[in-house]
Amino acid sequence: MSIQGQIDSTFTTEQRDLFASGTVAEIGVNAYAVWHGIKYFADYNTGEAFPGMRALGKKLGLSQPTVQRATERLIAAHMLRVVRASSKRRGQTYIARERISVTVGAMTLCTIVLDYVPEHLRGKLRKIGDTLKTGQDFEETFSEVEIIPGEGMEWDDTTKTLRGRLRASQMPLQGPSTDDFHREIGEKFLKRILDKK
């Protein structure tokens, strides 16, 4: 039996992973649009964005209360974080976040969340993909991101390990259309998890 695991660590994670994982359906199209709007306003070097609710609403054709609700959903979904509270001069400062799901078959082992800082994003995504492929610099790479464990999984931030159990029925068999690269990544990631038990 061969294990098929998959992670999409390309730059266009929002076009693939957020749809494939069902995140867009979970947060709703308004929140998805607001997330892109905040990314539009993001500073290239820091990722910080401080668009007002009215400015976002005007760009997206949404009311201010709709933008506010969408922002709250994004924060709850780990797709946005507040880095500075509002002041008299400007609203809250946000950093949009990218989410990448690591799956084995239909089971999500974990979701990797990292800040959207345009200057560094490609390099960070490449590093995550390389780390999962080779197993090198594992702890260093994953100290720079937030890990949200999947159902039945547990993340130990001290040891940087993901623990959990998979039933044999959750392990997909290798099919004729399996991508060797993604299968290899999944196998190494799963082996690393099981070796830490």
N, CA, C and O of each residue as an XYZ file, in Angstrom:
788
protein
N       0.852     -1.181      0.000
C       0.000      0.000      0.000
C       0.892      1.237      0.000
O       1.924      1.265      0.671
N       0.501      2.232     -0.735
C       1.233      3.486     -0.794
C       0.329      4.607     -0.313
O      -0.866      4.623     -0.608
N       0.901      5.540      0.426
C       0.132      6.661      0.976
C       0.184      7.825      0.005
O       1.238      8.120     -0.559
N      -0.929      8.478     -0.190
C      -0.958      9.674     -1.031
C      -1.254     10.868     -0.139
O      -2.333     10.952      0.448
N      -0.309     11.788     -0.032
C      -0.512     13.019      0.714
C      -0.327     14.173     -0.228
O       0.319     14.027     -1.266
N      -0.875     15.313      0.105
C      -0.792     16.418     -0.831
C      -0.744     17.744     -0.092
O      -1.459     17.955      0.887
N       0.112     18.633     -0.579
C       0.124     20.021     -0.133
C       0.408     20.867     -1.361
O       1.272     20.532     -2.172
N      -0.310     21.947     -1.491
C      -0.072     22.880     -2.590
C       0.645     24.071     -1.984
O       0.027     24.895     -1.310
N       1.946     24.168     -2.220
C       2.715     25.266     -1.632
C       3.130     26.282     -2.689
O       4.155     26.947     -2.541
N       2.349     26.405     -3.744
C       2.653     27.390     -4.771
C       2.163     28.763     -4.336
O       1.450     28.887     -3.340
N       2.540     29.779     -5.073
C       2.176     31.155     -4.737
C       0.670     31.385     -4.801
O       0.142     32.239     -4.089
N      -0.022     30.630     -5.650
C      -1.455     30.863     -5.852
C      -2.306     29.988     -4.935
O      -3.279     29.379     -5.379
N      -1.938     29.929     -3.660
C      -2.679     29.074     -2.731
C      -4.151     29.441     -2.673
O      -4.997     28.555     -2.555
N      -4.483     30.741     -2.753
C      -5.887     31.133     -2.639
C      -6.729     30.599     -3.790
O      -7.930     30.383     -3.629
N      -6.120     30.386     -4.936
C      -6.877     29.883     -6.086
C      -7.078     28.384     -6.017
O      -7.978     27.858     -6.672
N      -6.281     27.695     -5.258
C      -6.371     26.241     -5.198
C      -6.838     25.771     -3.831
O      -7.932     25.224     -3.692
N      -6.016     25.985     -2.837
C      -6.266     25.394     -1.528
C      -7.536     25.904     -0.859
O      -8.269     25.125     -0.249
N      -7.803     27.194     -0.965
C      -8.981     27.737     -0.287
C     -10.278     27.203     -0.884
O     -11.271     27.051     -0.172
N     -10.279     26.920     -2.175
C     -11.455     26.306     -2.794
C     -11.493     24.812     -2.512
O     -12.530     24.268     -2.129
N     -10.348     24.148     -2.705
C     -10.293     22.696     -2.521
C     -10.626     22.286     -1.091
O     -11.278     21.265     -0.874
N     -10.182     23.078     -0.113
C     -10.410     22.727      1.291
C     -11.799     23.130      1.782
O     -12.193     22.757      2.887
N     -12.538     23.881      0.982
C     -13.871     24.321      1.392
C     -13.864     25.593      2.230
O     -14.900     25.986      2.767
N     -12.706     26.242      2.348
C     -12.599     27.448      3.174
C     -13.453     28.586      2.631
O     -14.078     29.315      3.402
N     -13.483     28.742      1.317
C     -14.284     29.828      0.733
C     -15.760     29.624      1.075
O     -16.453     30.579      1.426
N     -16.233     28.407      0.975
C     -17.634     28.129      1.334
C     -17.868     28.375      2.824
O     -18.934     28.849      3.217
N     -16.879     28.055      3.644
C     -16.980     28.245      5.094
C     -17.082     29.722      5.471
O     -17.919     30.092      6.295
N     -16.243     30.563      4.881
C     -16.229     31.980      5.254
C     -17.230     32.810      4.459
O     -17.666     33.861      4.929
N     -17.600     32.359      3.264
C     -18.537     33.093      2.414
C     -17.823     34.003      1.434
O     -16.682     34.410      1.655
N     -18.510     34.313      0.353
C     -17.897     35.099     -0.719
C     -17.608     36.537     -0.305
O     -16.646     37.131     -0.793
N     -18.415     37.109      0.581
C     -18.128     38.478      1.028
C     -16.813     38.534      1.790
O     -16.004     39.435      1.571
N     -16.596     37.575      2.685
C     -15.342     37.546      3.438
C     -14.162     37.282      2.505
O     -13.087     37.858      2.673
N     -14.370     36.411      1.527
C     -13.312     36.129      0.555
C     -12.950     37.404     -0.214
O     -11.772     37.680     -0.442
N     -13.947     38.164     -0.606
C     -13.694     39.424     -1.317
C     -12.990     40.434     -0.414
O     -12.071     41.125     -0.854
N     -13.415     40.523      0.841
C     -12.779     41.456      1.789
C     -11.323     41.054      2.017
O     -10.445     41.913      2.108
N     -11.068     39.748      2.109
C      -9.698     39.259      2.275
C      -8.822     39.735      1.119
O      -7.707     40.211      1.333
N      -9.333     39.604     -0.114
C      -8.578     40.090     -1.274
C      -8.435     41.605     -1.243
O      -7.398     42.141     -1.633
N      -9.478     42.301     -0.777
C      -9.404     43.756     -0.673
C      -8.319     44.197      0.298
O      -7.578     45.140      0.022
N      -8.225     43.521      1.425
C      -7.185     43.860      2.411
C      -5.806     43.558      1.829
O      -4.859     44.308      2.062
N      -5.688     42.473      1.082
C      -4.418     42.164      0.437
C      -4.051     43.247     -0.583
O      -2.873     43.554     -0.769
N      -5.057     43.820     -1.239
C      -4.827     44.900     -2.203
C      -4.156     46.100     -1.521
O      -3.278     46.743     -2.097
N      -4.582     46.389     -0.293
C      -4.049     47.533      0.447
C      -2.757     47.204      1.199
O      -2.176     48.099      1.812
N      -2.288     45.953      1.175
C      -1.134     45.535      1.970
C       0.160     46.194      1.506
O       0.411     46.327      0.308
N       0.969     46.601      2.468
C       2.301     47.129      2.200
C       3.176     45.969      1.709
O       3.163     44.890      2.301
N       3.918     46.183      0.654
C       4.722     45.123      0.038
C       5.757     44.550      1.008
O       5.984     43.340      1.024
N       6.383     45.406      1.814
C       7.470     44.975      2.695
C       7.006     44.413      4.034
O       7.663     43.537      4.595
N       5.884     44.905      4.552
C       5.442     44.489      5.891
C       4.156     43.662      5.876
O       3.879     42.926      6.823
N       3.382     43.780      4.818
C       2.091     43.098      4.745
C       0.989     43.844      5.467
O      -0.175     43.454      5.376
N       1.325     44.906      6.182
C       0.328     45.650      6.954
C      -0.600     46.437      6.044
O      -0.169     47.045      5.064
N      -1.878     46.413      6.385
C      -2.899     47.144      5.627
C      -3.832     47.812      6.630
O      -4.202     47.207      7.637
N      -4.205     49.034      6.364
C      -5.134     49.726      7.257
C      -6.219     50.449      6.479
O      -6.423     51.651      6.654
N      -6.922     49.706      5.610
C      -8.030     50.337      4.893
C      -9.214     50.515      5.833
O      -9.471     49.651      6.672
N      -9.920     51.598      5.708
C     -11.131     51.785      6.493
C     -12.245     50.897      5.962
O     -12.211     50.458      4.812
N     -13.223     50.640      6.805
C     -14.355     49.805      6.397
C     -15.103     50.436      5.224
O     -15.562     49.729      4.327
N     -15.226     51.757      5.228
C     -15.902     52.447      4.123
C     -15.121     52.310      2.826
O     -15.700     52.068      1.768
N     -13.789     52.466      2.912
C     -12.951     52.353      1.713
C     -13.043     50.943      1.128
O     -13.162     50.781     -0.086
N     -12.989     49.932      1.985
C     -13.124     48.554      1.513
C     -14.492     48.326      0.889
O     -14.614     47.749     -0.191
N     -15.515     48.791      1.591
C     -16.874     48.636      1.083
C     -17.057     49.284     -0.269
O     -17.704     48.723     -1.153
N     -16.484     50.471     -0.433
C     -16.609     51.185     -1.708
C     -15.903     50.428     -2.835
O     -16.441     50.309     -3.936
N     -14.705     49.920     -2.563
C     -13.962     49.162     -3.582
C     -14.678     47.865     -3.967
O     -14.604     47.425     -5.114
N     -15.381     47.249     -2.983
C     -15.997     45.936     -3.202
C     -17.493     45.983     -3.479
O     -18.095     44.965     -3.821
N     -18.104     47.176     -3.331
C     -19.543     47.279     -3.531
C     -20.330     46.651     -2.390
O     -21.420     46.120     -2.599
N     -19.773     46.711     -1.173
C     -20.413     46.137      0.012
C     -20.676     47.229      1.035
O     -19.978     48.242      1.063
N     -21.679     47.023      1.872
C     -21.970     47.990      2.933
C     -20.932     47.871      4.034
O     -20.257     46.850      4.158
N     -20.812     48.917      4.826
C     -19.854     48.926      5.936
C     -20.145     47.798      6.946
O     -19.203     47.137      7.382
N     -21.410     47.552      7.336
C     -21.672     46.432      8.254
C     -21.310     45.064      7.651
O     -20.873     44.167      8.372
N     -21.488     44.907      6.341
C     -21.124     43.652      5.686
C     -19.613     43.454      5.731
O     -19.139     42.343      5.971
N     -18.860     44.519      5.501
C     -17.399     44.451      5.570
C     -16.962     44.120      6.996
O     -16.044     43.324      7.193
N     -17.611     44.723      7.985
C     -17.266     44.457      9.385
C     -17.503     42.987      9.739
O     -16.651     42.351     10.359
N     -18.658     42.449      9.344
C     -18.952     41.029      9.617
C     -17.948     40.121      8.903
O     -17.491     39.127      9.467
N     -17.611     40.470      7.662
C     -16.647     39.676      6.899
C     -15.280     39.693      7.579
O     -14.598     38.670      7.640
N     -14.888     40.843      8.083
C     -13.609     40.968      8.788
C     -13.587     40.070     10.019
O     -12.585     39.407     10.287
N     -14.676     40.046     10.761
C     -14.765     39.195     11.950
C     -14.660     37.714     11.567
O     -14.020     36.933     12.271
N     -15.285     37.335     10.461
C     -15.201     35.937      9.998
C     -13.775     35.580      9.600
O     -13.308     34.476      9.880
N     -13.085     36.509      8.950
C     -11.705     36.273      8.533
C     -10.778     36.093      9.737
O      -9.894     35.236      9.724
N     -10.980     36.891     10.757
C     -10.172     36.757     11.970
C     -10.427     35.393     12.613
O      -9.485     34.715     13.021
N     -11.683     34.994     12.705
C     -12.045     33.697     13.302
C     -11.483     32.529     12.486
O     -11.171     31.478     13.045
N     -11.354     32.709     11.167
C     -10.855     31.644     10.285
C      -9.328     31.673     10.142
O      -8.778     30.942      9.318
N      -8.644     32.498     10.923
C      -7.178     32.620     10.884
C      -6.685     33.123      9.533
O      -5.571     32.799      9.122
N      -7.500     33.909      8.842
C      -7.102     34.452      7.550
C      -6.762     35.939      7.632
O      -6.413     36.571      6.635
N      -6.872     36.472      8.829
C      -6.606     37.887      9.049
C      -6.245     38.053     10.505
O      -6.835     37.417     11.378
N      -5.276     38.908     10.766
C      -4.989     39.216     12.166
C      -4.836     40.721     12.340
O      -4.380     41.427     11.440
N      -5.220     41.183     13.496
C      -5.109     42.601     13.832
C      -3.739     42.804     14.462
O      -3.393     42.133     15.434
N      -2.963     43.725     13.909
C      -1.628     43.990     14.456
C      -1.563     45.314     15.210
O      -0.624     45.555     15.968
N      -2.564     46.174     15.001
C      -2.610     47.447     15.723
C      -4.062     47.886     15.830
O      -4.805     47.861     14.849
N      -4.457     48.289     17.032
C      -5.829     48.750     17.258
C      -6.063     50.082     16.549
O      -5.118     50.776     16.175
N      -7.315     50.419     16.374
C      -7.653     51.680     15.713
C      -7.289     52.865     16.605
O      -7.209     52.751     17.828
N      -7.073     53.997     15.954
C      -6.778     55.243     16.658
C      -7.666     56.336     16.071
O      -8.491     56.068     15.198
N      -7.498     57.549     16.543
C      -8.289     58.663     16.015
C      -7.921     58.952     14.567
O      -8.743     59.454     13.801
N      -6.678     58.634     14.191
C      -6.198     58.972     12.858
C      -6.487     57.899     11.806
O      -6.643     58.212     10.626
N      -6.557     56.627     12.234
C      -6.828     55.576     11.266
C      -7.409     54.340     11.950
O      -7.330     54.176     13.167
N      -7.997     53.478     11.116
C      -8.633     52.265     11.625
C      -7.605     51.213     12.024
O      -6.406     51.485     12.079
N      -8.089     50.024     12.297
C      -7.204     48.932     12.685
C      -6.232     48.609     11.558
O      -6.519     48.825     10.380
N      -5.078     48.086     11.950
C      -4.100     47.628     10.977
C      -4.153     46.104     10.956
O      -4.101     45.455     12.001
N      -4.256     45.545      9.757
C      -4.393     44.109      9.575
C      -3.218     43.542      8.796
O      -2.505     44.259      8.093
N      -3.036     42.239      8.939
C      -2.191     41.474      8.032
C      -3.038     40.293      7.570
O      -3.524     39.502      8.379
N      -3.205     40.191      6.256
C      -3.914     39.038      5.693
C      -3.021     37.817      5.874
O      -1.802     37.938      5.988
N      -3.643     36.642      5.899
C      -2.885     35.415      6.117
C      -3.267     34.380      5.065
O      -4.413     34.316      4.621
N      -2.295     33.581      4.681
C      -2.500     32.484      3.731
C      -2.684     31.200      4.518
O      -2.046     31.006      5.553
N      -3.552     30.322      4.035
C      -3.781     29.020      4.659
C      -3.481     27.922      3.653
O      -3.924     27.980      2.506
N      -2.727     26.923      4.086
C      -2.394     25.786      3.239
C      -2.750     24.529      4.015
O      -2.262     24.338      5.129
N      -3.577     23.682      3.458
C      -3.970     22.448      4.139
C      -3.045     21.308      3.743
O      -2.698     21.155      2.572
N      -2.645     20.506      4.733
C      -1.865     19.300      4.497
C      -2.827     18.139      4.698
O      -3.370     17.954      5.787
N      -3.037     17.353      3.637
C      -4.048     16.305      3.683
C      -3.459     14.941      3.353
O      -2.456     14.823      2.649
N      -4.105     13.934      3.875
C      -3.868     12.554      3.472
C      -5.235     12.044      3.074
O      -6.118     11.901      3.920
N      -5.419     11.767      1.796
C      -6.745     11.404      1.312
C      -7.697     12.562      1.558
O      -7.428     13.694      1.155
N      -8.809     12.275      2.221
C      -9.796     13.311      2.525
C      -9.588     13.906      3.916
O     -10.339     14.791      4.326
N      -8.574     13.430      4.647
C      -8.350     13.912      6.009
C      -7.337     15.042      6.027
O      -6.252     14.925      5.457
N      -7.699     16.150      6.691
C      -6.772     17.254      6.868
C      -5.954     16.996      8.120
O      -6.489     16.974      9.228
N      -4.638     16.800      7.939
C      -3.752     16.606      9.083
C      -3.578     17.910      9.841
O      -3.643     17.942     11.070
N      -3.355     18.988      9.092
C      -3.204     20.300      9.707
C      -3.354     21.368      8.632
O      -3.340     21.085      7.434
N      -3.497     22.590      9.094
C      -3.509     23.743      8.207
C      -2.348     24.626      8.616
O      -2.196     24.966      9.789
N      -1.535     24.991      7.649
C      -0.389     25.870      7.890
C      -0.838     27.288      7.557
O      -1.349     27.540      6.465
N      -0.651     28.210      8.489
C      -1.068     29.603      8.299
C       0.169     30.495      8.372
O       0.956     30.403      9.313
N       0.331     31.356      7.372
C       1.440     32.290      7.392
C       0.972     33.663      6.933
O       0.016     33.788      6.168
N       1.661     34.684      7.413
C       1.297     36.061      7.087
C       1.545     36.353      5.616
O       2.511     35.875      5.021
N       0.643     37.156      5.042
C       0.780     37.609      3.662
C       1.668     38.855      3.660
O       1.200     39.973      3.877
N       2.949     38.636      3.412
C       3.902     39.723      3.234
C       4.453     39.516      1.826
O       5.319     38.668      1.617
N       3.950     40.294      0.856
C       4.290     40.034     -0.549
C       5.778     39.838     -0.823
O       6.148     38.978     -1.622
N       6.634     40.621     -0.173
C       8.072     40.530     -0.424
C       8.632     39.148     -0.065
O       9.571     38.686     -0.713
N       8.080     38.486      0.944
C       8.636     37.231      1.445
C       7.787     35.997      1.143
O       8.240     34.878      1.383
N       6.570     36.168      0.624
C       5.633     35.061      0.532
C       6.122     33.923     -0.366
O       6.077     32.760      0.037
N       6.581     34.238     -1.556
C       7.052     33.171     -2.455
C       8.155     32.340     -1.804
O       8.139     31.111     -1.868
N       9.100     33.017     -1.184
C      10.211     32.316     -0.538
C       9.733     31.432      0.608
O      10.214     30.309      0.761
N       8.792     31.922      1.416
C       8.278     31.126      2.529
C       7.523     29.901      2.032
O       7.687     28.808      2.573
N       6.695     30.077      1.003
C       5.952     28.952      0.450
C       6.900     27.922     -0.164
O       6.693     26.717     -0.017
N       7.932     28.396     -0.847
C       8.919     27.484     -1.423
C       9.629     26.720     -0.307
O       9.863     25.517     -0.428
N       9.971     27.417      0.779
C      10.661     26.779      1.906
C       9.784     25.710      2.554
O      10.277     24.642      2.917
N       8.491     25.989      2.701
C       7.573     24.998      3.265
C       7.521     23.776      2.353
O       7.619     22.645      2.829
N       7.368     23.992      1.060
C       7.323     22.879      0.109
C       8.609     22.070      0.135
O       8.563     20.840      0.145
N       9.766     22.744      0.146
C      11.057     22.053      0.191
C      11.220     21.277      1.492
O      11.714     20.149      1.489
N      10.808     21.879      2.598
C      10.922     21.210      3.894
C      10.073     19.954      3.939
O      10.514     18.916      4.433
N       8.858     20.045      3.426
C       7.995     18.865      3.416
C       8.527     17.799      2.459
O       8.343     16.603      2.686
N       9.177     18.234      1.406
C       9.716     17.272      0.430
C      10.966     16.576      0.963
O      11.125     15.367      0.791
N      11.856     17.338      1.613
C      13.144     16.783      2.037
C      13.198     16.419      3.515
O      13.990     15.563      3.910
N      12.362     17.060      4.341
C      12.416     16.823      5.784
C      13.497     17.639      6.477
O      13.630     17.562      7.698
N      14.277     18.425      5.726
C      15.342     19.237      6.321
C      14.786     20.561      6.816
O      13.786     21.054      6.293
N      15.421     21.131      7.809
C      15.032     22.428      8.397
C      13.581     22.429      8.850
O      12.913     23.462      8.799
N      13.094     21.286      9.291
C      11.687     21.149      9.666
C      11.304     22.115     10.787
O      10.354     22.886     10.656
N      12.057     22.062     11.892
C      11.711     22.891     13.047
C      11.855     24.370     12.744
O      11.022     25.171     13.168
N      12.906     24.750     12.013
C      13.119     26.156     11.662
C      11.983     26.686     10.795
O      11.463     27.773     11.048
N      11.601     25.932      9.788
C      10.539     26.355      8.875
C       9.222     26.515      9.609
O       8.508     27.497      9.405
N       8.895     25.550     10.468
C       7.594     25.577     11.121
C       7.556     26.440     12.367
O       6.508     26.560     13.001
N       8.688     27.047     12.731
C       8.660     28.021     13.822
C       8.165     29.367     13.304
O       7.813     30.244     14.092
N       8.136     29.536     11.979
C       7.741     30.801     11.353
C       6.274     30.843     10.961
O       5.822     31.833     10.386
N       5.521     29.791     11.256
C       4.123     29.719     10.842
C       3.252     29.291     12.017
O       3.756     28.872     13.058
N       1.945     29.403     11.836
C       0.992     28.889     12.819
C       0.441     27.573     12.273
O       0.102     27.474     11.093
N       0.357     26.580     13.126
C      -0.175     25.279     12.722
C      -1.521     25.087     13.416
O      -1.620     25.176     14.639
N      -2.545     24.823     12.624
C      -3.873     24.509     13.162
C      -4.089     23.013     12.923
O      -4.234     22.588     11.776
N      -4.112     22.218     13.982
C      -4.260     20.774     13.782
C      -5.635     20.414     13.237
O      -6.635     21.051     13.567
N      -5.670     19.387     12.399
C      -6.932     18.871     11.883
C      -7.666     18.108     12.978
O      -7.139     17.906     14.073
N      -8.872     17.695     12.671
C      -9.689     16.959     13.634
C      -8.974     15.673     14.045
O      -8.538     14.895     13.196
N      -8.858     15.460     15.355
C      -8.193     14.275     15.881
C      -6.679     14.394     15.933
O      -5.996     13.445     16.318
N      -6.146     15.554     15.548
C      -4.701     15.775     15.562
C      -4.381     16.803     16.649
O      -5.255     17.547     17.094
N      -3.123     16.831     17.063
C      -2.692     17.737     18.126
C      -1.317     18.290     17.763
O      -0.427     17.529     17.382
N      -1.134     19.601     17.875
C       0.152     20.239     17.575
C       0.826     20.622     18.879
O       0.234     21.305     19.715
N       2.070     20.181     19.053
C       2.868     20.552     20.218
C       3.828     21.635     19.771
O       4.793     21.358     19.057
N       3.572     22.871     20.186
C       4.370     24.003     19.730
C       5.783     23.975     20.308
O       6.700     24.538     19.710
N       5.971     23.334     21.453
C       7.295     23.250     22.063
C       8.221     22.356     21.240
O       9.356     22.729     20.947
N       7.733     21.189     20.875
C       8.555     20.242     20.118
C       8.349     20.344     18.612
O       9.045     19.683     17.841
N       7.392     21.175     18.189
C       7.063     21.348     16.767
C       6.689     20.019     16.121
O       7.176     19.680     15.043
N       5.814     19.271     16.797
C       5.371     17.993     16.263
C       3.858     17.937     16.214
O       3.162     18.523     17.044
N       3.376     17.222     15.228
C       1.952     16.982     15.050
C       1.700     15.531     15.416
O       2.378     14.632     14.917
N       0.729     15.303     16.283
C       0.438     13.937     16.730
C      -1.026     13.630     16.484
O      -1.888     14.508     16.526
N      -1.274     12.377     16.232
C      -2.645     11.935     16.047
C      -2.664     10.524     15.514
O      -1.624      9.887     15.349
N      -3.845     10.054     15.254
C      -4.001      8.694     14.733
C      -4.810      8.736     13.452
O      -5.742      9.525     13.296
N      -4.425      7.871     12.556
C      -5.158      7.703     11.310
C      -5.637      6.259     11.244
O      -4.879      5.333     11.535
N      -6.867      6.075     10.870
C      -7.372      4.719     10.641
C      -6.867      4.238      9.291
O      -6.607      5.036      8.391
N      -6.735      2.962      9.166
C      -6.296      2.394      7.889
C      -7.253      2.786      6.769
O      -6.836      2.977      5.627
N      -8.551      2.906      7.104
C      -9.538      3.273      6.087
C      -9.362      4.712      5.595
O      -9.883      5.073      4.539
N      -8.632      5.533      6.354
C      -8.399      6.918      5.952
C      -7.180      7.044      5.038
O      -6.930      8.116      4.488
N      -6.435      5.980      4.875
C      -5.230      6.004      4.073
C      -5.589      5.643      2.635
O      -5.981      4.506      2.371
N      -5.466      6.568      1.719
C      -5.815      6.264      0.330
C      -4.761      5.380     -0.318
O      -3.575      5.475     -0.001
N      -5.195      4.534     -1.212
C      -4.282      3.717     -1.986
C      -3.786      4.520     -3.171
O      -4.471      5.418     -3.661
N      -2.609      4.191     -3.620
C      -2.051      4.889     -4.772
C      -2.872      4.543     -6.006
O      -3.134      3.373     -6.286
N      -3.265      5.556     -6.725
C      -4.025      5.352     -7.947
C      -3.174      5.659     -9.151
O      -2.068      6.178     -9.004
N      -3.662      5.352    -10.351
C      -2.875      5.576    -11.555
C      -2.614      7.053    -11.827
O      -1.666      7.382    -12.539
N      -3.438      7.961    -11.274
C      -3.247      9.384    -11.557
C      -2.508     10.106    -10.432
O      -2.440     11.335    -10.430
N      -1.956      9.363     -9.482
C      -1.272      9.974     -8.347
C      -0.023     10.720     -8.806
O       0.769     10.197     -9.591
N       0.143     11.910     -8.325
C       1.317     12.726     -8.605
C       2.441     12.274     -7.665
O       2.291     12.354     -6.446
N       3.559     11.802     -8.215
C       4.656     11.262     -7.400
C       5.202     12.282     -6.399
O       5.497     11.937     -5.254
N       5.335     13.529     -6.831
C       5.864     14.567     -5.943
C       4.976     14.735     -4.720
O       5.471     14.735     -3.593
N       3.668     14.879     -4.928
C       2.757     15.067     -3.807
C       2.670     13.827     -2.924
O       2.552     13.938     -1.704
N       2.728     12.651     -3.538
C       2.706     11.417     -2.757
C       3.932     11.352     -1.863
O       3.834     10.996     -0.688
N       5.092     11.697     -2.421
C       6.341     11.663     -1.654
C       6.291     12.649     -0.494
O       6.733     12.322      0.607
N       5.767     13.837     -0.718
C       5.634     14.827      0.359
C       4.746     14.279      1.463
O       5.096     14.345      2.642
N       3.615     13.745      1.086
C       2.688     13.200      2.082
C       3.302     12.069      2.872
O       3.116     11.986      4.086
N       4.039     11.189      2.196
C       4.677     10.067      2.883
C       5.711     10.554      3.891
O       5.757     10.061      5.019
N       6.545     11.520      3.494
C       7.565     12.036      4.403
C       6.945     12.764      5.584
O       7.403     12.620      6.718
N       5.898     13.549      5.319
C       5.244     14.278      6.400
C       4.611     13.293      7.377
O       4.748     13.447      8.591
N       3.921     12.285      6.855
C       3.267     11.293      7.701
C       4.302     10.483      8.473
O       4.101     10.204      9.655
N       5.414     10.096      7.828
C       6.466      9.353      8.510
C       7.028     10.175      9.663
O       7.273      9.644     10.746
N       7.230     11.466      9.435
C       7.767     12.344     10.475
C       6.807     12.401     11.664
O       7.248     12.391     12.813
N       5.500     12.460     11.399
C       4.493     12.493     12.460
C       4.524     11.183     13.241
O       4.550     11.184     14.472
N       4.520     10.065     12.512
C       4.470      8.741     13.176
C       5.756      8.455     13.931
O       5.712      7.818     14.983
N       6.913      8.911     13.424
C       8.187      8.688     14.104
C       8.267      9.424     15.435
O       8.980      8.986     16.338
N       7.547     10.538     15.571
C       7.588     11.344     16.800
C       6.730     10.762     17.911
O       6.844     11.187     19.061
N       5.871      9.796     17.592
C       4.947      9.234     18.585
C       5.672      8.475     19.657
O       5.042      7.940     20.569
